[in-house]
Amino acid sequence: MDLPPPSQVEFLCNFVHTSFSIEANIGEFDEVWRTRATQANKNAKESYNPHPEKVAANLNKHVHSYFHDTWTFTQ
């Protein structure tokens, strides 16, 4: 009977061990992560702007002023 090479046996043992240890209570969050998630949702709702045109115009204004102030165009 031929045995598989040691690297295959090692891989198989590691794979089985890892597959059993993957269930590391990922679905359970501690209080710190719940607080951080709550704060992140609050920050996202406060910073949301329902007018994308105004957001784009504001960004364009700042980009234009940056390039206008920092670049000099010489001919």
TADAFEN-V305729 format. One record per backbone hydrogen bond with DSSP energy under -0.5 kcal/mol. CO is the residue of the C=O (numbers start at 1). NH is the residue of the N-H. Records with the same first field share a line. If there is no record, write none. Layout:
CO: NH, NH
//
This chain:
5: 8, 9
6: 10
7: 11
8: 12
9: 13
10: 14
11: 15
12: 16
13: 17
14: 18
15: 19
16: 20
17: 21
18: 22
22: 24
25: 28
27: 29
30: 34
31: 35
32: 36
33: 37
34: 38
35: 39
36: 40
37: 41
38: 42
39: 43
40: 44
41: 45
42: 46
43: 47
44: 48
48: 50
50: 52
51: 54, 55
52: 56
53: 57
54: 58
55: 59
56: 60
57: 61
58: 62
59: 63
60: 64
61: 65
62: 66
63: 67
64: 68
65: 69
66: 70
67: 71
71: 73
72: 74
//
